[in-house]
Amino acid sequence: RYNDFYIAGESYGARAAIAVATYIDKKTDIPLRFKGLMLGVGLVFPLMDIVDSANFLHTSGLLDEYGRRTLASWFEIIRASVKRQELAKAADELFKTVFNMPPVGQKTIFQGLTGFDHHGSIARTRQPLRVQKYFDYASSNEFKRIIHVGSDMALDKARREVAMQLAIGNFFEDIEKKVKRVFETTRVLFYTAQMDAVFPAANIEQSLKDLPWSWQETLKTARRKPWYRNDNSSLELFGYEFKVGTFTYTKLLGGGHDVSMDQSEAVCEMFSRFLKSRRS
């Protein structure tokens, strides 16, 4: 209780981190020294504003003009369902279009148009071998015996059903007020990934610029600077960053949506810099 307390979350986890920070902010009797948030490639802005990757995938060379128009039309279909508050329909259309949870035996529109097996990074067509080996081991009877799980249990078996319920109940909810409150009152490290095919960095950056908070105008004209390993320009370029007030934005080079796996060294150094800056 006497140590500094930080909350971190990526993707949907960033949304959960905002919720926890909001709760702590309201509960003054919680014995925590809450000092900041670390949010990565996060679903903290309206989903349809950041998930529409048609233009990004086109300019990246993964889609031709036919593919761009096709994918864009699917996002318009989802937007129409959301506007009519047909959220179950919108969620079903979303999972048919992107992410990695199509109906059994089918491919997503993204997979069909790009030829990619995995929706995560524009630089990688499928999950890394080490991830597949993890799934293979976690699905083995040997591992199940170690953690006392029945041999008939399947890893991620209910993933699509759980994601569907989250989508219906939360994905399309506007949390702008919570985001503004947290950004205004808390030290925040907010980061995106250059190769993210799920929530393209350009989409998130635009949503960040559109957010009506006290640093909005300053943020629109903020100049980024290169960030090198160990802050040494003769070493590897990890990404770009800018700071406004107590808000730090970083774009990590080479990373996809699974940025902490893709660029683990850079992410570790980024976290360390953020935590140490509190004491400098």
C-alpha positions, 0 to 999 in steps of 0.5 A: 500500500505504500508503493506507487501503483500503476495500471497497464492494459493493451487492446481491450485491456486498455479499456478495462484499465480506464475503468479501473482508474475511474473507479479508483478516482471516485473511491478516495478511501482506497489505500493506493498511491495511484500514479499513472496509466500505461495504455497500448493499442487501446480500445479507448475511442469509439470502435468504428473510428479506430477499427476501420483499416480499409485505407491503411491496408490499401496504402500499405499494399495489402489491399487493391482498390477492389479490396479497399472498397469491399472492406470499407463497405463492410465497415459501413454495414457495421456502422449502420447496425450500430446506429440502429442499436442492433448491437448483436448484429453489429458484433456478428458482422464485426467478427465476420469482417476482422479480428480472428474469430470468424464462424467455424469453417469460414474466413474473415473478410480481412483474411479473404481479401489479404490472404493473411491467416492472422489479423494483427500485423501488416508485416506478418501473415500468421502468428509467430511459431513460438505462439503456435508452440505455446498453444500446442503445449498448453493444449497437451495432456501433459500441461493439463495434468500439471494445472489439474485441468480435464483432458477434454478441455480446449484452450480458447474454446469459448473465446468467440462466445465471450468476445461476442458478449463483450462486443454486444455489451461494451465494444460500442459504448462511448467512454469519452467522458471517462477517457477525458477524466483520466487523461486530465487527472492522471499521468498517462503513457499512451502508445500505438504500433506502426504495423498494427492492422487491427487499430491502425496508429493513424486512426488512433492518432486522429481520435486522440486529436479529436478528443475535446480535453484541455490539451487538445489544441497543444496536441494538434501542433505537438512535434514528435521526436525520435526515440532511440535505444538508451536515448542514444542516437547511434543505437536502434531507433525504437519509435517516436514520441511527444509529450503534452503536460503529463501525457506521453504518446509513443509510436513503436516501430515494427510492432503490430497489435501484439506489440509487447510480443513483437517489440518486447525490448522496446516496450520494456524500455518505454515502461522503464522510462515512463516510471523513472520520469516520475522521479526525475 
